[in-house]
Amino acid sequence: MLRFLQSIKLPSSKSCTPNYLHALSTFRAKRSSRQLASESRHHYRVIQHNNNNSKSKSRGNVYTSMCRPRPRLLHINRFSGSDGSTDNTDNAGKSDNSKNNLEDYKSQPDDGKTLRWGIAPVSLMADDFAAALSVLPPHRHEIVSCAAAYRSHAVAFADKYEVKNVYTSFEDLAKCQSVDVVYISPLNPLHGELCHLMLNHDKHVLCEKPICMSESNAEKLLRKAQARGLFLMEGMWPRCVPAYHYLRHLILRNRLGDVQNVHCTLGLPVSQRKMALYGGVASDFGVYGIQLALWVYREVPEKVRATGKLNEENIDVVANIELAFSHNRWANIEVSAEEKLSNKAIVQGKDGCIKMTNYWCPTRLITEDTDYEFPLPGGDEVITHYHNRLGMCYEAEEVRNCILNGCTQSELFNHNESRLLANLMDSIHAQLGVGRSREVYTEFQLENDLKNSTETATDLDTSEAENLSTKKKGAGA
């Protein structure tokens, strides 16, 4: 049964980085053809009014048909200055993208403590995380230690990012006194063990998802972080990017009407060997769609259903997940490690919808009449191994803000949501028949089991009554 969870809170100013809580990053609003046509008619009327002494109106018509209003650009600085104010461009129509340049971020003054990072272990994801830190203003973040199984790998990473301490042991990194927080990104089954190690040595932790491979293990880890007063966050970094916050902005302002459905697809061909190391497609891909549904609906689902396909090693390679929420609202998540899918999310409301391509790292929201773009800092100057991973800079800022404010969790993805996600994943694995999962009940499953057990008991009672009646007849004879 789903354990009783506290209500999922919306981000508050205490935990969210204030720079993107209200100033929702830079986005470009592109008008649709319908809007352009409407504005062109208005532009035409203005031209006619200003040229009422013209000899021929046809010349004005030709001029108007050739001139379309350019898209209006809105610019909001991602990061505030030392006084906490944001620098918005004075001219909304000006196409100056200087605030999107890497050097403009680095030139901003810093008024707080430097957060000192340890990397465990060196990996492609860790390399992208280090690249994301590099686009932030100087002295906010510094990587001071890294660990890898092979010293050559750790040394190469240290040379690239000017890291002082190099280790081949995770325990040595955990004992490093100069480390404040550790970024953990090994293979999924190792996440929990490394998190425990770092917490035992009083280190704050940012761990890539999933934080653990089961709800019981996640519960132990979260309780340890709370008991020791340390910050622990499951690295659901899409929650930190500006596109997700603008999505909430549109939903809260009822721009879509009542949201009725969230549909997500994510499919990429992955070798069977790699998928076994990742812990299955539901754990690796499915969590992105689930967390998006929770972000949209902000409540615990009432039902969960899952169907899919297991390979010869009993690892899920295809999964179709259905979550039912109150008031007949649904979320459908399709994931596959066998084929490429459309890899997009659609949030459907009664009055409109929002589409996101690459919804696990979105830089664009598409509505029926407007496209909203959210350029990442650094642009093409910084290259990452995985798509749009520079967006992790927002996650790093959230971690820094929480730690400096004495928080043990982030409300963008808090401990209750980590518990809920682990519970849902246990239930999904059980329904898929994944061998490593224990039996976990949801309210939906429990209702069905009770119904089945009641029907079985009724059948047994009927059978026993018939047998008793037969015996009595035999005895009477």
N, C-alpha and C positions, 0 to 999 in steps of 0.2 A: 504494500500500500504506500502511496505517496506520503511521505512524512509531512507533518504540518509545518509549513514554511511561512515566515513572516511575509507581509506584502512586499512586493518588489518596488522599491522607491525609484522615483525619477532622479536624475542627477541634481545634486545641490551645489551651491557655490562653494561649499567647504571642500568637496572632493574633486569637482570638475575643474580643469584648468580654466580660469576665467577668460582666457584669451579666445577660446572657442565655445564657451558656454552661451554667450550672447552675441559676440561677433563671430558669426559662423563661417569664417574663412572667406577666401576670395572665390567668387563664382561669377560666371559669365552667363547672362540671361539672353538666350537667342529666341527671337520671335518666330512664331510659326507663320506659314503662308497666309493663314486666315488673319492673323494680327497685322501682317505686312500689308495685306490688301486694305484692311480697315484704316491703317495709318496713312496709306497712300492716298485714299479718298480724302482724308482730312488734310493732308499735305497739298492736295490739288485745290481744295477750297481756299486754303491760305494763299496759294500762289495767285489764284484768280482774284482774290480780294486785294492783294498788293499790286496787281497789274490790271486794274479795272480800266485803265486808259490805253491798254494795248489795242492795236489795230485788229489783231486776230486772236481769238481764243484757242484756235487749233494749235498755235505755237506753244501755248501754255500746256495743252494736253500732251503734246509730244514730249516736252521737257519733263513733265510729271511722270510719264510712263517710263522714262529712262532713269529717273532718280528714285531709288528706294532708300528709306531711312536705314541707316546703319544700326546694327545691334547696340543697345545701350550696355555699357560695361559697368559693373558694380565692383568696387574694390574695397575690401575690408582686411586690414592687416591681421595676420594670424597671431602674432605675438605682440604683447603690449610693451611699451617703453618703461623706463624706470619709474615713471609717475603713475603707472597703471592704466594710462589712457591709450586708446588705439588710434592709429593714424589712418583715417579714411581719406581718400582723395576728395578734394573739394569739388571737382568736376566729374559728375557721374558718367558723362559721355566720353571722358578722356580715356584713350586706350593705352595708358601707361602701366606696364606690368612690372615696374621696377621693384615693387614689394615682393614679387615672386622670385627675384634673383637670390642666389645663395649668399652673395656678399652682403646684401641688405640685412639678412637675418644675423649674420655674424657680426655686423657692425653695431647692433643694438646693445645698449648697456645692460649689465647684469647686476642685480641687487641682492642676490641670495647665495646660499651655500652651494658649493660644487658637490654633486652626487657622484660618488666613486663606485664604479661598476667592476664586478668580476664576471668573466665569461666562462660558463661550464656547460659543454665543452666548446672548443673551436669547431665550427661547422659552417655550411653555406648560409643557414639561417642566421647564425651569429655574425657572420660577415655582413649580411644585409642590415642587421640591427646596428652594428658599428657604423655602417654607412649612413643610416638614418640619424644617429647621434651627431654625425659630422655636419649635418645641415642646420643644427640648432645653434642658437647664440653661444659664443664661447664661454667657457667656465661654468656652464650649467651642468654639464656631464663630462666625466672623464673615465676612460677604461684604464684601470690600474693593474689588473691581474687577469690572466687567462690560463686555461688548462686544456690539455689535449693528451690523448693516449700516446701520440708520437711527438717527441720534443721538436722535431723539425717543423711540424704543422703549427705548433704553438709559437715557435720563433718567427715563422713567416708572418703569422697574424700580428705578433708583437711589433715586428719591423714595419708593417703596413700602417698600424694605428698608434705607434709610439707607446706601447704598453711596457711598463717598467718590470712587472713580475711575471715570470713564466713558470708553469708547473706541469708535471705529468701525473699528478695525483690530485683528485678532487678534495681529499681531506686536507692537503697542504693549502689549497686555495681557500677552503672554509676557515682555516686557522689564520689566514692573512689579516692582520690588524688594520690595514689600510682600506679594506673593502667595506662599503656600506650595504650594497645590494648586489645580488647575483642574478644574472640572466641565464636561465636553464633551457637548453634546447637539444637534448639527446634524442634517441629513439623513444617513442611514446611509452613503452613499458618501463623505462628507467626514470620517468619524471618524478614519481612519488619518492623513490629512494633518495634521489639527489636533493629534493626539497627538504626531506627530514634531516639530511646531513647538514645543510646550510642553516636551517632553523636551530639545530642543536648547538651551532656555533654563533648564535645571535646575529645572523645575517638576514636582512630583508630579502624577499624573493619575488621575482617575476618569472613565472614558468609558462612555457608554451603549452597550449592545450593538447590533449586533456591533462588536467592536473594529476589525475590518478586513473587507473583502469577500472575502478569499481567505486560504488557509493560508500561502502564501509571504509575503504582506504582513504577516500577523500575526506570523510568525516573526521578521521583521526588526525589527518594533516591540518585541517582547518582549525580544529580544537587546539592543536599544539601552537599554531601561530597566535591564536587569541590568548592562550594562557601565558605565552612568553612576551606578549605585547609587540609582536613583530608584524610588519606589513607583508601580506601574501596576496598575490593576484594571479589568477589564471589568465594567460595572455590572449584574451579575446580582443585583439587590437582593432578589429573593424568598429567596435563600439566607440573608439576614440577619434575616428576620422571625421572631418567636417560634414561629409555627405550624410552620415548616419544622424548627425544632430539636426541637419536641415530636414531630413525625412521626418524626425519627430516634430520639428517646427511646423511642417505642413499638416501632419496628422492632428496635432493639438489645436490647430486653428481651423480644423474641420474642412480643409481644402478638398479632401476626398470623400467627405460624408462619412457614414459609418463603414469602417473597414470590415470586409466580409471574408476575404481570402488572401493568403500569402502563398505563392507558388514559387519554389526554388528548384533549379536543376544545376548539378555540378558533376560533370563526367570527364575524366581524362584517362587515357590508357596508361596503366601502371603495371609493371611486372608483378607476377604472383609473389616472387621473393620479397620485393620491396613492400608490398601490401601486407605481408605477414609481419614484417618488421614494424610497420606503422600501426598494427593492431586492428586492421580491417577498415573498410570504406566508410562505415557508419561513424567510427571514432575519428577518422581523419578528415572526411569530407562532410558527413552529415551534420556535424555540430555547427557548421556555419549557417545552414538553413534554420536549424532549431533556435540558435541564439537570435537570428533575425526575427523569427516569429515571436519570441519572447520580448524582443525590443519593441515590436509593433503593438502587441496586445497587452503587455505588462501584467500578465497574470499567469497562474499555474494552469496548464492544460487539464481538461477533465478526462480526456481519453487519449490513448496512444495505440496506434496499430502499425505493424511493420511486416512487410513481406520482402523477400529478396532471394539471393543466390549465394551459396557457399561453394568454395573451391575444394579441391581434394584434401587440403590441409585444414579444412573446417574453419576457414576465414571468410568473412563476408566480403564479396566483391561487387555485389549489386544490392541496393536497398531502396525501397519505397516506403517512406515514413509519412504517416498521417496523424496530425494532432488536432483534437477537437477542443475548442474553447467555448466559453459561455455565449449565450445568445446566438447559437448556430453559426459560429465563426470557425474557420478552418485554416490549417496550414498543411501544405503538401510539399514534401521534399523528396526529390529523386536524385540519387547519387550512383555513380558507376565507376569502377576501375577498369572496365573492359572497353568502353567506347567514349568518344567525346560527345557531350551533350551541348545544349544551347548555352549553358553556363550563365544564366541570368535569373533575376528575381522580379516578380510582379506583385506589387501590393495593390489589391483591387478594393475600391470602395464603391458605395452606391453612386457617387457623383463624379468619379474619376479614378485614375490609376497612376501609379508610379512604377517605372521600369528601371532596373539597374543591371548593367552588364558587369561581370566580375564582381558580384555583390559581396564577396569576402574582402575586397580591397577596392571599393568603388571610388571613382573620381567624377562621376556624372550621374545625375538623376534626370530621367526623361518623363515628362508629363505630356498630356495631350496637346498643350499649346506652348510649352517652354522646356528648353534644355538648360540644366544648371550644371556648370562645370566647376570643379574644385581642383585647380592645378596643385601638384605637390611641390613643396619647397625643394630647391636644388635643380629641378627641371631635368634637362638632358646631361647636365654636368656630372651627376653622380649615377653610376650604373649599379644595378642590383642583380642578383642571380634570379630572384623570383619577382613576378609582376607587381609593380606598385608598392614594393616593400619599404620605400621611403616613408610611407604613411605610418610606420612604426615610431616616427619621431613624436607623433601626438601621444602615443602610448607612453613613451619615455617621459614626456612632460607631465602626464597624469601621475605616473609613479613618483616623480620628484615632488610634485605638489602635495600628494598624499603623505609622503614620508616627512616632509618638512612641516606639515601641519599635525603630525602625530597620529595619523590615521593607520589602522591596521588592515583596512580594505578600501577598495574603490567602489563608489556607488554606480560607476559605469558598468561594472560587472562584479557584483559583490559576492560574499561567501554563500549567501542563500541561493544565488543563481548557480554557483558552482555545485552546490549540493543537488539542486534540482536537475541540472544538466547530467550529473553523474547518475542520478536516479533514473532519468529518462533513458540514458544510454544502457544501463543495466536491463531495463525492461525491453528495449529494442533488441539487444543481444539475445535475451531469453526467447523472444518471439521469433527471431531469425534462426534460433537453434545453434548459436555460436557456442562451441564446446567450453570455452573458458568461463562462461557466465553462469552464475548461480540463479536459481529461480527468484524472480522479483515480481511483486504484484503491484499493479496500479489499480486505481478505483474501478476502471473499466473492466480489467481482467477479473478483479475480485467479484464484481457483480455477475459476470458470466459464470465464474466458478461456483458461486453460491446458487445460481439458477440451475446449473447442471447437477450440483450435489443434491438440490431439492428435488429435481426430477428423478434422480437416481433413487433417492430415499423413498419417494412416492411409489416408484416402480417396485422397490423391494418390499414396501408395506403391502402393496397389492398382491405381490407374489406370495408373501407369507400368509396373507388372509385367505388366498385361494388354496394354499397347501393345508391350512388349518381346517378349512371347510371340507376339503377332501377327506382328511383324517376323521373328522366327526361323522361324515357319511359312512365311512368304512366301519367305524366303531358301532354305529347304529345298526348296520347290517348284521 
